[in-house]
Amino acid sequence: MWRLLHVMSIYGPEKSIIFPKAADYSSLIADFILTHFPCVGCRQDFSQRVGKSRGNLKVRNPSQVNNNDDLIIWLWKLHNDVNQTLMNDQALASYGDLESFPKRVWPNDKTSEREIVGILRKEYKIR
């Protein structure tokens, strides 16, 4: 599911007729995750992070996404945030099968956002 979302963040605004602005597309992705993401724990964690529910997690507002690279970074950071929660509290049954789907934060903190955009575009064979 996350792979699909990352591909959407990379291709989305460029290919979408209905949501050509990155901020609108980030809201589309956020709404999709909040409505359809199969992992209940991930969905709840994500909900707090996009400001859709009360919580003490770092908020990453989809409306603050200004361009396609911002969208790619916004989703990458959210994905890492959710994975960090999973790594910190792996006893939560609501997060699914952690043995089959180990969580990690990728890449490390020394990687620049520009490098991350390049890595993700290459990972998904885009441009």
DSSP file (Angstrom, degrees, kcal/mol; ACC not computed):
  #  RESIDUE AA STRUCTURE BP1 BP2  ACC     N-H-->O    O-->H-N    N-H-->O    O-->H-N    TCO  KAPPA ALPHA  PHI   PSI    X-CA   Y-CA   Z-CA
    1    1 A M     >        0   0    0      0, 0.0     4,-2.2     0, 0.0     5,-0.2   0.000 360.0 360.0 360.0 -44.0    0.0    0.0    0.0
    2    2 A W  H  >  +     0   0    0      1,-0.2     4,-2.7     2,-0.2     5,-0.2   0.888 360.0  56.1 -63.0 -36.4    2.8    2.4    0.9
    3    3 A R  H  > S+     0   0    0      1,-0.2     4,-2.5     2,-0.2    -1,-0.2   0.935 107.1  49.5 -59.3 -45.7    4.5    1.7   -2.5
    4    4 A L  H  > S+     0   0    0      1,-0.2     4,-2.5     2,-0.2    -1,-0.2   0.921 111.2  49.4 -58.2 -44.6    1.3    2.7   -4.3
    5    5 A L  H  X S+     0   0    0     -4,-2.2     4,-2.2     2,-0.2    -1,-0.2   0.888 109.8  50.7 -65.0 -38.7    1.1    5.9   -2.2
    6    6 A H  H  X S+     0   0    0     -4,-2.7     4,-1.6     2,-0.2    -1,-0.2   0.917 110.6  49.0 -65.5 -41.1    4.7    6.8   -2.9
    7    7 A V  H  X S+     0   0    0     -4,-2.5     4,-2.9     1,-0.2     5,-0.4   0.914 110.5  51.9 -62.6 -41.1    4.1    6.3   -6.7
    8    8 A M  H  X S+     0   0    0     -4,-2.5     4,-2.5     1,-0.2    -2,-0.2   0.893 107.4  52.4 -61.0 -39.2    1.0    8.5   -6.4
    9    9 A S  H  < S+     0   0    0     -4,-2.2    -1,-0.2     1,-0.2    63,-0.2   0.831 114.9  42.4 -67.1 -29.6    3.1   11.2   -4.7
   10   10 A I  H  < S+     0   0    0     -4,-1.6     4,-0.2    -3,-0.1    -2,-0.2   0.919 129.3  24.0 -82.1 -46.6    5.6   11.1   -7.5
   11   11 A Y  H >X S+     0   0    0     -4,-2.9     4,-1.9    -5,-0.2     3,-0.7   0.812 100.7  89.8 -86.4 -33.2    3.3   10.9  -10.5
   12   12 A G  H >X S+     0   0    0     -4,-2.5     4,-2.5    -5,-0.4     3,-0.7   0.794  88.2  36.6 -41.4 -69.8    0.1   12.4   -9.1
   13   13 A P  H 34 S+     0   0    0      0, 0.0    -1,-0.3     0, 0.0    -2,-0.1   0.818 118.0  53.2 -60.7 -29.9    0.1   16.2   -9.7
   14   14 A E  H <4 S+     0   0    0     -3,-0.7    -2,-0.2    -4,-0.2    -3,-0.1   0.854 120.5  31.0 -70.7 -33.8    1.8   15.7  -13.1
   15   15 A K  H << S+     0   0    0     -4,-1.9     2,-0.3    -3,-0.7    -1,-0.2   0.646  96.5  98.7-100.8 -18.2   -0.8   13.3  -14.3
   16   16 A S     <  -     0   0    0     -4,-2.5     9,-0.0    -5,-0.3     0, 0.0  -0.550  42.0-175.2 -82.2 131.9   -3.9   14.4  -12.6
   17   17 A I  S    S+     0   0    0     -2,-0.3    -1,-0.2     2,-0.1    -2,-0.0   0.811  90.8  43.0 -85.3 -36.2   -6.5   16.5  -14.4
   18   18 A I  S    S+     0   0    0      1,-0.2     3,-0.1     2,-0.1    -1,-0.1   0.840 126.5  29.1 -80.3 -34.9   -8.7   16.9  -11.3
   19   19 A F        +     0   0    0     -7,-0.2    -3,-0.3     1,-0.1    -1,-0.2  -0.544  66.4 148.2-125.1  65.2   -5.9   17.5   -8.7
   20   20 A P        +     0   0    0      0, 0.0     2,-0.4     0, 0.0    -1,-0.1   0.700  53.6  84.2 -75.8 -16.8   -3.0   19.2  -10.6
   21   21 A K  S  > S-     0   0    0     -3,-0.1     4,-2.3     1,-0.1     5,-0.2  -0.707  78.5-136.0 -88.8 136.8   -1.9   21.2   -7.5
   22   22 A A  H  > S+     0   0    0     -2,-0.4     4,-2.5    44,-0.3     5,-0.2   0.869 103.9  53.8 -59.4 -39.7    0.4   19.3   -5.1
   23   23 A A  H  > S+     0   0    0     42,-0.3     4,-1.7     1,-0.2    -1,-0.2   0.899 110.3  47.1 -63.6 -40.1   -1.5   20.6   -2.0
   24   24 A D  H  > S+     0   0    0      1,-0.2     4,-1.8     2,-0.2    -1,-0.2   0.891 112.7  49.7 -66.4 -38.6   -4.8   19.3   -3.4
   25   25 A Y  H  X S+     0   0    0     -4,-2.3     4,-2.4     2,-0.2    -2,-0.2   0.864 106.8  54.5 -70.1 -35.4   -3.1   16.0   -4.3
   26   26 A S  H  X S+     0   0    0     -4,-2.5     4,-2.6     1,-0.2    -1,-0.2   0.889 108.1  50.4 -64.4 -37.1   -1.7   15.7   -0.8
   27   27 A S  H  X S+     0   0    0     -4,-1.7     4,-2.8     2,-0.2    -2,-0.2   0.884 108.6  52.6 -66.1 -37.8   -5.2   16.1    0.6
   28   28 A L  H  X S+     0   0    0     -4,-1.8     4,-2.3     2,-0.2    -2,-0.2   0.933 111.5  45.6 -60.9 -47.1   -6.4   13.4   -1.7
   29   29 A I  H  X S+     0   0    0     -4,-2.4     4,-2.5     2,-0.2    -2,-0.2   0.926 113.2  50.3 -62.7 -45.0   -3.7   11.0   -0.5
   30   30 A A  H  X S+     0   0    0     -4,-2.6     4,-2.6     1,-0.2    -2,-0.2   0.927 111.5  47.5 -60.2 -45.9   -4.4   11.9    3.1
   31   31 A D  H  X S+     0   0    0     -4,-2.8     4,-1.5     1,-0.2    -1,-0.2   0.886 110.8  52.6 -63.2 -38.6   -8.2   11.3    2.7
   32   32 A F  H  X S+     0   0    0     -4,-2.3     4,-3.3    -5,-0.2     5,-0.5   0.938 111.8  45.1 -61.6 -47.1   -7.4    8.0    1.0
   33   33 A I  H  X S+     0   0    0     -4,-2.5     4,-1.6     1,-0.2    -2,-0.2   0.924 112.7  51.0 -63.0 -44.6   -5.2    6.8    3.9
   34   34 A L  H  < S+     0   0    0     -4,-2.6    -1,-0.2    -5,-0.2    -2,-0.2   0.774 122.1  32.5 -65.0 -25.7   -7.8    8.0    6.5
   35   35 A T  H  < S+     0   0    0     -4,-1.5    -2,-0.2    -3,-0.2    -1,-0.2   0.820 132.8  19.6 -98.6 -38.1  -10.6    6.1    4.7
   36   36 A H  H  < S+     0   0    0     -4,-3.3    -3,-0.2    -5,-0.2    -2,-0.2   0.502  76.0 124.8-120.3  -6.1   -9.0    3.0    3.1
   37   37 A F     <  -     0   0    0     -4,-1.6     6,-0.1    -5,-0.5    -4,-0.0  -0.412  50.9-146.9 -65.7 128.1   -5.7    2.2    4.8
   38   38 A P  S    S+     0   0    0      0, 0.0     2,-0.8     0, 0.0    -1,-0.2   0.757  77.3  81.3 -71.0 -25.1   -6.0   -1.5    6.0
   39   39 A C     >  -     0   0    0      1,-0.2     4,-2.6    56,-0.1     5,-0.2  -0.725  63.7-162.9 -85.9 111.2   -3.8   -1.1    9.0
   40   40 A V  H  > S+     0   0    0     -2,-0.8     4,-2.5    54,-0.2     5,-0.2   0.907  88.8  49.0 -62.5 -44.4   -5.9    0.4   11.8
   41   41 A G  H  > S+     0   0    0     53,-2.2     4,-2.5     2,-0.2    -1,-0.2   0.912 113.0  47.3 -62.7 -43.1   -2.9    1.5   14.0
   42   42 A C  H  > S+     0   0    0     52,-0.4     4,-3.0     1,-0.2    -2,-0.2   0.916 111.9  50.9 -62.8 -42.8   -1.2    3.1   11.0
   43   43 A R  H  X S+     0   0    0     -4,-2.6     4,-2.4     2,-0.2    -2,-0.2   0.902 111.8  46.7 -63.1 -41.9   -4.4    4.9   10.0
   44   44 A Q  H  X S+     0   0    0     -4,-2.5     4,-1.8     2,-0.2    -2,-0.2   0.918 113.9  47.7 -66.6 -43.6   -4.9    6.2   13.6
   45   45 A D  H  X S+     0   0    0     -4,-2.5     4,-1.7     1,-0.2    -2,-0.2   0.933 113.6  48.0 -61.0 -46.5   -1.3    7.4   13.8
   46   46 A F  H  X S+     0   0    0     -4,-3.0     4,-1.8     1,-0.2     6,-0.2   0.894 106.0  58.8 -61.2 -41.7   -1.6    9.0   10.4
   47   47 A S  H  <>S+     0   0    0     -4,-2.4     5,-2.6     1,-0.2     6,-0.8   0.893 107.7  46.0 -57.4 -42.6   -4.8   10.7   11.4
   48   48 A Q  H ><5S+     0   0    0     -4,-1.8     3,-1.1     4,-0.2    -1,-0.2   0.876 110.2  54.5 -67.2 -36.7   -3.1   12.4   14.2
   49   49 A R  H 3<5S+     0   0    0     -4,-1.7    11,-4.1     1,-0.3    -2,-0.2   0.777 108.4  46.8 -72.9 -26.1   -0.2   13.5   12.1
   50   50 A V  T 3<5S-     0   0    0     -4,-1.8    -1,-0.3     9,-0.2    -2,-0.2   0.319 118.9-109.7 -96.6   9.0   -2.3   15.2    9.4
   51   51 A G  T < 5S+     0   0    0     -3,-1.1    -3,-0.2    -5,-0.2    -2,-0.1   0.709  82.6 125.4  77.8  21.2   -4.3   17.0   12.2
   52   52 A K  S   <S+     0   0    0     -5,-2.6     2,-0.3    -6,-0.2    -4,-0.2   0.566  76.6  20.5 -89.5  -9.0   -7.6   15.0   11.7
   53   53 A S  S    S-     0   0    0     -6,-0.8     2,-0.2    -5,-0.1    -2,-0.1  -0.961  93.3 -86.1-149.0 166.3   -7.8   14.0   15.3
   54   54 A R        +     0   0    0     -2,-0.3     2,-0.3     2,-0.1    -6,-0.1  -0.515  64.8 122.2 -76.5 142.3   -6.4   15.1   18.6
   55   55 A G        -     0   0    0     -2,-0.2   -10,-0.0    -7,-0.1    -2,-0.0  -0.957  64.8-110.0 177.7 172.1   -3.0   13.7   19.6
   56   56 A N  S    S+     0   0    0     -2,-0.3     2,-0.2     2,-0.1    -2,-0.1   0.143  73.8 117.0-107.3  18.8    0.5   14.7   20.6
   57   57 A L  S    S-     0   0    0      1,-0.1     2,-0.2   -12,-0.1    -2,-0.1  -0.505  79.5 -86.4 -85.7 156.6    2.2   13.6   17.4
   58   58 A K        -     0   0    0     -2,-0.2     2,-0.4     1,-0.1    -1,-0.1  -0.429  47.0-134.1 -62.3 126.5    4.0   15.9   15.0
   59   59 A V        -     0   0    0     -2,-0.2     2,-0.5    -9,-0.1    -9,-0.2  -0.689  19.7-171.1 -89.6 134.5    1.5   17.3   12.6
   60   60 A R        -     0   0    0    -11,-4.1    -2,-0.0    -2,-0.4    18,-0.0  -0.865  19.2-149.6-124.2  93.8    2.4   17.4    8.9
   61   61 A N    >   -     0   0    0     -2,-0.5     3,-1.6     1,-0.1     4,-0.1  -0.457   7.9-148.1 -72.1 125.2   -0.4   19.4    7.3
   62   62 A P  G >  S+     0   0    0      0, 0.0     3,-1.4     0, 0.0   -36,-0.2   0.790  95.5  65.5 -62.9 -26.4   -1.2   18.4    3.6
   63   63 A S  G 3  S+     0   0    0      1,-0.3   -40,-0.1   -37,-0.1   -39,-0.1   0.634  89.4  67.0 -72.9 -10.9   -2.1   22.0    2.8
   64   64 A Q  G <  S+     0   0    0     -3,-1.6     2,-0.5   -41,-0.1    -1,-0.3   0.396  73.0 109.2 -88.5   3.6    1.5   23.1    3.4
   65   65 A V    <   +     0   0    0     -3,-1.4   -42,-0.3     1,-0.1   -39,-0.1  -0.705  41.6 175.1 -80.4 123.6    2.7   21.1    0.3
   66   66 A N        +     0   0    0     -2,-0.5   -44,-0.3     1,-0.2     2,-0.3   0.723  56.2   5.7-104.9 -26.4    3.6   23.6   -2.4
   67   67 A N  S  > S-     0   0    0    -45,-0.1     4,-2.0   -46,-0.1    -1,-0.2  -0.885  83.6 -85.2-150.7 178.5    5.1   21.6   -5.2
   68   68 A N  H  > S+     0   0    0     -2,-0.3     4,-2.1     1,-0.2     5,-0.2   0.892 124.4  50.2 -61.9 -42.3    5.7   18.0   -6.4
   69   69 A D  H  > S+     0   0    0      1,-0.2     4,-2.4     2,-0.2    -1,-0.2   0.902 108.8  53.3 -63.8 -38.8    8.9   17.6   -4.5
   70   70 A D  H  > S+     0   0    0      1,-0.2     4,-3.2     2,-0.2    -1,-0.2   0.899 107.9  52.0 -58.3 -40.7    7.2   18.8   -1.3
   71   71 A L  H  X S+     0   0    0     -4,-2.0     4,-2.3     2,-0.2     5,-0.2   0.917 109.0  48.7 -62.9 -44.5    4.6   16.2   -1.9
   72   72 A I  H  X S+     0   0    0     -4,-2.1     4,-2.1   -63,-0.2    -1,-0.2   0.924 116.2  43.2 -61.4 -45.3    7.2   13.4   -2.2
   73   73 A I  H  X S+     0   0    0     -4,-2.4     4,-3.0     2,-0.2     5,-0.2   0.898 110.4  56.5 -67.5 -42.1    9.0   14.6    1.0
   74   74 A W  H  X S+     0   0    0     -4,-3.2     4,-2.2     1,-0.2    -2,-0.2   0.933 112.6  40.6 -56.3 -49.1    5.7   15.1    2.9
   75   75 A L  H  X S+     0   0    0     -4,-2.3     4,-2.9     2,-0.2    -1,-0.2   0.901 113.5  53.8 -69.1 -40.2    4.6   11.5    2.3
   76   76 A W  H  X S+     0   0    0     -4,-2.1     4,-2.4    -5,-0.2    -2,-0.2   0.928 111.1  46.3 -59.2 -44.9    8.1   10.1    2.9
   77   77 A K  H  X S+     0   0    0     -4,-3.0     4,-2.7     2,-0.2    -1,-0.2   0.912 112.6  49.9 -65.3 -42.1    8.3   11.9    6.3
   78   78 A L  H  X S+     0   0    0     -4,-2.2     4,-2.6    -5,-0.2     5,-0.2   0.924 110.4  50.3 -61.3 -43.6    4.8   10.7    7.2
   79   79 A H  H  X S+     0   0    0     -4,-2.9     4,-2.4     1,-0.2    -2,-0.2   0.926 112.7  46.3 -60.8 -45.0    5.7    7.2    6.3
   80   80 A N  H  X S+     0   0    0     -4,-2.4     4,-2.5     2,-0.2    -1,-0.2   0.887 110.6  54.0 -64.7 -38.8    8.9    7.4    8.4
   81   81 A D  H  X S+     0   0    0     -4,-2.7     4,-1.9     2,-0.2    -2,-0.2   0.939 110.6  45.6 -59.6 -47.5    6.8    9.0   11.3
   82   82 A V  H  X S+     0   0    0     -4,-2.6     4,-2.1     1,-0.2    -2,-0.2   0.917 112.8  50.8 -63.4 -43.2    4.4    6.1   11.3
   83   83 A N  H  X S+     0   0    0     -4,-2.4     4,-2.6     1,-0.2    -1,-0.2   0.877 106.5  55.3 -62.3 -36.7    7.2    3.5   11.1
   84   84 A Q  H  X S+     0   0    0     -4,-2.5     4,-2.1     2,-0.2    -1,-0.2   0.909 106.5  50.6 -63.1 -41.2    8.9    5.2   14.1
   85   85 A T  H  X S+     0   0    0     -4,-1.9     4,-1.8     1,-0.2    -1,-0.2   0.923 111.0  49.4 -59.8 -43.9    5.7    4.8   16.1
   86   86 A L  H  < S+     0   0    0     -4,-2.1    -2,-0.2     1,-0.2    -1,-0.2   0.906 111.2  48.4 -62.6 -42.3    5.7    1.1   15.1
   87   87 A M  H  < S+     0   0    0     -4,-2.6     3,-0.5     1,-0.2    -1,-0.2   0.854 112.8  49.0 -67.5 -33.8    9.3    0.6   16.1
   88   88 A N  H  < S+     0   0    0     -4,-2.1    -1,-0.2     1,-0.2    -2,-0.2   0.788 125.6  25.2 -76.7 -28.0    8.8    2.3   19.4
   89   89 A D    ><  +     0   0    0     -4,-1.8     3,-1.6    -5,-0.2    -1,-0.2  -0.509  65.1 157.6-137.8  67.0    5.7    0.3   20.4
   90   90 A Q  T 3   +     0   0    0     -3,-0.5     8,-0.2     1,-0.3    -1,-0.1   0.517  65.4  77.0 -72.3  -4.2    5.8   -3.0   18.6
   91   91 A A  T 3   +     0   0    0     -3,-0.1     2,-0.6     3,-0.0    -1,-0.3   0.603  65.6 110.7 -79.7 -10.1    3.5   -4.6   21.1
   92   92 A L    X   -     0   0    0     -3,-1.6     3,-1.5     1,-0.2     4,-0.1  -0.531  54.5-162.5 -70.4 111.9    0.5   -2.8   19.5
   93   93 A A  G >  S+     0   0    0     -2,-0.6     3,-1.6     1,-0.3    -1,-0.2   0.754  82.6  73.3 -65.2 -24.2   -1.6   -5.5   17.9
   94   94 A S  G 3  S+     0   0    0      1,-0.3   -53,-2.2   -54,-0.1   -52,-0.4   0.589  84.4  68.3 -69.8  -8.0   -3.4   -2.9   15.8
   95   95 A Y  G <  S-     0   0    0     -3,-1.5    -1,-0.3     1,-0.3    -2,-0.1   0.403  98.2-136.2 -93.4   3.4   -0.3   -2.5   13.6
   96   96 A G    <   -     0   0    0     -3,-1.6     2,-1.1     1,-0.1    -1,-0.3  -0.415  55.6  -7.4  84.8-156.0   -0.5   -6.0   12.1
   97   97 A D     >  +     0   0    0      1,-0.2     4,-1.5    -2,-0.1     3,-0.1  -0.680  55.2 175.4 -88.8  93.8    2.3   -8.5   11.5
   98   98 A L  T  4 S+     0   0    0     -2,-1.1    -1,-0.2     1,-0.2     5,-0.1   0.723  76.5  60.5 -74.8 -20.8    5.6   -6.8   12.3
   99   99 A E  T  4 S+     0   0    0      1,-0.2    -1,-0.2     2,-0.1    -2,-0.1   0.900 111.3  38.7 -71.4 -39.4    7.6   -9.9   11.7
  100  100 A S  T  4 S+     0   0    0      1,-0.3    -2,-0.2    -3,-0.1    -1,-0.2   0.775 128.2  35.0 -79.3 -26.4    6.6  -10.2    8.1
  101  101 A F  S  < S-     0   0    0     -4,-1.5    -1,-0.3     2,-0.0    -2,-0.1  -0.632  82.1-165.8-128.1  73.0    6.7   -6.4    7.6
  102  102 A P        -     0   0    0      0, 0.0     2,-0.3     0, 0.0    -3,-0.1  -0.294  15.7-132.7 -62.8 144.8    9.6   -5.0    9.6
  103  103 A K        +     0   0    0     -5,-0.1     2,-0.3   -20,-0.1   -23,-0.0  -0.750  31.6 161.4-102.5 144.8    9.6   -1.3   10.0
  104  104 A R        -     0   0    0     -2,-0.3     2,-0.5     2,-0.0   -21,-0.1  -0.983  39.6-116.2-153.4 159.1   12.5    1.1    9.6
  105  105 A V        -     0   0    0     -2,-0.3   -25,-0.0   -22,-0.1   -24,-0.0  -0.892  45.8-132.5 -98.4 127.9   13.2    4.7    9.0
  106  106 A W        +     0   0    0     -2,-0.5     2,-0.1   -30,-0.2   -26,-0.1  -0.974  64.8   9.5-139.1 147.2   14.8    5.2    5.6
  107  107 A P  S    S-     0   0    0      0, 0.0     9,-0.0     0, 0.0    -3,-0.0   0.789  92.6 -97.8 -71.3-166.4   17.2    6.7    4.6
  108  108 A N    >   -     0   0    0     -2,-0.1     3,-1.7     1,-0.1    -2,-0.1  -0.133  34.8 -98.4 -76.2 173.2   19.2    8.0    7.5
  109  109 A D  T 3  S+     0   0    0      1,-0.3    -1,-0.1    -3,-0.0    -3,-0.0   0.651 116.9  65.7 -65.2 -17.1   19.0   11.6    8.9
  110  110 A K  T 3  S+     0   0    0      2,-0.1     2,-0.4     0, 0.0    -1,-0.3   0.569  77.9 100.3 -83.9  -8.1   22.1   12.7    7.0
  111  111 A T  S <  S-     0   0    0     -3,-1.7     2,-0.0     1,-0.1     5,-0.0  -0.654  74.1-128.7 -81.4 128.1   20.4   12.3    3.6
  112  112 A S     >  -     0   0    0     -2,-0.4     4,-2.3     1,-0.1     5,-0.1  -0.312  17.4-115.2 -73.8 158.8   19.2   15.6    2.2
  113  113 A E  H  > S+     0   0    0      1,-0.2     4,-2.4     2,-0.2     5,-0.2   0.878 118.2  54.5 -61.1 -37.2   15.6   16.1    1.1
  114  114 A R  H  > S+     0   0    0      1,-0.2     4,-1.9     2,-0.2    -1,-0.2   0.910 108.7  48.1 -62.6 -41.7   16.9   16.6   -2.5
  115  115 A E  H  > S+     0   0    0      2,-0.2     4,-2.8     1,-0.2    -2,-0.2   0.887 109.3  54.1 -64.4 -38.5   18.7   13.3   -2.3
  116  116 A I  H  X S+     0   0    0     -4,-2.3     4,-2.9     2,-0.2     5,-0.2   0.921 106.4  51.0 -62.7 -44.7   15.6   11.6   -1.0
  117  117 A V  H  X S+     0   0    0     -4,-2.4     4,-2.5     1,-0.2    -1,-0.2   0.925 112.8  47.0 -57.5 -45.0   13.5   12.9   -3.9
  118  118 A G  H  X S+     0   0    0     -4,-1.9     4,-2.3     2,-0.2    -2,-0.2   0.905 112.0  49.7 -63.5 -42.6   16.2   11.4   -6.2
  119  119 A I  H  X S+     0   0    0     -4,-2.8     4,-3.1     2,-0.2    -2,-0.2   0.931 113.4  45.7 -62.1 -46.6   16.3    8.1   -4.4
  120  120 A L  H  X S+     0   0    0     -4,-2.9     4,-2.1     2,-0.2    -2,-0.2   0.906 112.1  50.4 -66.9 -41.3   12.5    7.7   -4.5
  121  121 A R  H  <>S+     0   0    0     -4,-2.5     5,-3.8    -5,-0.2    -1,-0.2   0.912 115.7  43.5 -61.3 -40.8   12.2    8.7   -8.1
  122  122 A K  H ><5S+     0   0    0     -4,-2.3     3,-1.8     3,-0.2    -2,-0.2   0.912 109.8  56.3 -69.5 -42.4   14.9    6.2   -9.0
  123  123 A E  H 3<5S+     0   0    0     -4,-3.1    -2,-0.2     1,-0.3    -1,-0.2   0.875 115.5  37.6 -55.7 -39.8   13.4    3.5   -6.7
  124  124 A Y  T 3<5S-     0   0    0     -4,-2.1    -1,-0.3    -5,-0.2    -2,-0.2   0.176 115.6-117.0-101.3  16.9   10.1    3.8   -8.6
  125  125 A K  T < 5 +     0   0    0     -3,-1.8     2,-0.5     1,-0.2    -3,-0.2   0.890  61.1 151.2  52.7  51.1   11.9    4.2  -11.9
  126  126 A I      <       0   0    0     -5,-3.8    -1,-0.2    -6,-0.1    -2,-0.1  -0.962 360.0 360.0-118.9 127.3   10.6    7.7  -12.6
  127  127 A R              0   0    0     -2,-0.5    -1,-0.1    -5,-0.0    -5,-0.1   0.409 360.0 360.0  61.1 360.0   12.6   10.2  -14.7
